[in-house]
Amino acid sequence: MADHLLEVCNLSVEFHTAAGTVRAVQNVSWHLDRGETLAILGESGSGKSVSASAVMNLIDMPPGRITGGRILLNGRDMLAMTAEQRRRINGCTIAMIFQDPLAHLNPVYSVGWQIAEMVTTHGGTRDTAQARARDLLARVGIPDPEAAMRKYPHQFSGGQRQRLMIAMALACKPDILIADEPTTALDVTVQAQVLDLLQELQAETGMGLLLITHDLGVVAEIADRVVVMNGGQIVETGDAAEVYRDPKHPYTRKLIDAAPGKGAMPDERDRTGQPLLRAEGLTKTYGAFRALKGVDLTIMPGETVAVVGESGSGKSTLARAILRLDDPDGGRILYRGEDLMAMAPRRLFGLRRDLQMVFQDPTQSLNPRMTVFQLISEAWVIHSDILPRARWRDRVAELLVKVGLSPDMAARYPHQFSGGQRQRIAIARALAMEPKLIVCDEAVSALDVSIQAQVIALLDGLRREFGLSYLFIAHDLPVVRDFADRVIVMKAGEIVEEGPVRRMFESPRHPYTRALLSASLDPDPAVQAARRAARHLETA
Amino acid sequence: MTSFIGKRALASGISLIGLVILVFFLSRLTGDPTNLYLPLDASIEAREQFRDMNGFNDPLIVQFGRYVADLVRGDFGQSLQQARPAMEVVLQAFAWTLWLAVITMTCVTVAAIVIGSLAAFRVGGIFDRLATFFSLVGASAPDFWLAIVAIVIFAVNLQWLPTSGTGTPWHWVLPVAVLFIRPFGLILQVVRGSMISVLSSAYVKTARAKGVRTRPIIFVHGLRNAMLPVITVIGDQAAAILNGAVVIETIFGFPGIGKLMIDSILLRDFSVVLASIMVSALAIFIMNMLIDIAYAMLDPRIRY
């Protein structure tokens, strides 16, 4: 049998942690050929990045340990090589790009230097390195490459930074590029551009592309074959389209079913009567940056209004302004007809409990030194009229059950929970106030798809039970499609289009809404292939 | 940058003026220097004449006005004790302290950075443990005690080095060595901690994925990032020595500004006290300015 370009055979890796030995991957085997794209798909903790880290010799040993298996590069076992031999392969034969390019680029060196370093490290001269860096910057679409050479990572946008990472990775013309969640931190339209760039470069160079992702849409867009991982083991592997169409393993099926964007969209609601909340002409300026340029919005009782937009569109500023966490510079916010901006502090304090917020990152929004009981019951310390102290314990237990946790978890601290569980605690904390409106600022963005689906179902159930309203800030359109009654699309501090969810998804009017929808990735490889073909027709 | 320096200079100038006013009046509260300078049996007339000559008979506010008027002309007054311009006395002492600070801090910085970085590279290794142990001992030992022990061992018993004073390079060894220990322990700990977090950062992972060799990973990718918190501490420690390593200078009879300040306070040599305060303040201001500039040079994200 001919050698594969890269082959991982029965690889097992363990990590020694305070909690004991974790078997990160067990008996994992996959292979990658020239010109092919292999995706490793899995949720957090599935071990999807571990084999790639092993290939790059990035596993710290200790605490990590490769307990078995082989990694063959063109038939040669990398695990039998010396550290110096491995070092020479890194960057030269196999290069890697990562999820968060800002953190992965050295902040204190110019990008030109960092790209050139790749060449000089592997034996190139300073002059050839500089020339190569300039060429690459032009190739990946960085405007004014000459000036960009001397700039620093923080002076570029998120999408440009990922292009810089790609330029750096390609500096030595590697045979293999490993991309670990390369577009996860990017806006949808930018994600589409970066994936396009990767595909183009692959076609040009014939390199093998190993893509590590949690996103079925990314797999559908770019992968030839897919390896599905769960709990450190490969559960299924095969042709990407085949696996989507006919998943063999229950876990794969569960993952595909959990992908948002397939549910029935609700009918348009009757919007007469007094709105729960109405904002008129909200403006907010940070220095010279106009984050909000006169935004109007109405939320009816029991309604879910989603605000979508890319980073910098002002959607989070809007959320914070409505709750008066950051006072807007101008405009009115009417809560049941009363102006929150003109309200006496004492009255506003009373109303605060009606308006609650769930933040994106529960790790940061929950005080790590408070138990779950303290976190939830703090609401009643602040608003002492909600509940007498004697009933706190029962009510906390009740709320925990409501959000799908167990009452005996009340004594634990946030770090003892998983990300999804923490977000449930944050929701329970918001519910403790018995609010009328919950503002969710990217509340499910950081969660795995299956957890995401559970949290959305939870929020939906609570809406039915208590008649809650939501202001749902998100960048992920499929989630919005499943959950929202109305959609507001924001761009550069303004609302570009607004309407009932079905109308917005089925017949978007504004070009920007259309661009957002077409950039959003469908989990079905067939759908993505059709869209790709349509795009190519357009450009041709 | 220029406007940043201007603003900082203005703010520092205002605090310096406040400090001079405060010290001028407070030092006068300590009493009349006359009795310290004239012999015990000096006549009342002689005392009166001394006071008259030095202007101590005028109301305080008049004395202050005269002092300010002299300052404006660049005259910092006369040292009562040495009968020459106060500024001359101070600058002479300051030069000694400056050298002491420069030599000590250069040794400290080089040693702490190299040893701290290497310790951070293999956390928990034998080198790391030794470095951590000795730096903690060093950072915790009181310097007056170290100074005395060092004199007993190296000067008195072994007789390798002089006990005190200046004159030969050997006279510098003990003061520099004793002054070295505490900042070294402290800065080594900061370098090590800062380096550990930098070496586990995402961009060091990138460097490893690029195939960069170990030494440039530590000293090129790591060190420049790790230096930011370190510089603050280096500046702090250097400022402490510049301000007068009072204890060390006194024990080793080193004619620096710290010893001068203590002596002139005890002798109520007011002009010298005020001049030393102004010189130290200026030195600290320049020191802080240098730190800010170093920050901006190391980290392109920092712009003033």
Interface residues (C-beta under 8 A of the other chain):
Chain A: M56 N57 L58 R87 R88 I89 N90 G91 C92 A95 M96 F98 D100 A103 H104 L105 N106 P107 V108 Y109 S110 E117 M118 T121 H122 Y152 H154 M165 M168
Chain B: S201 A202 Y203 K205 T206 A207 R208 A209 K210 G211 V212 R213 H221 R224 N225 L298 D299 P300 R301
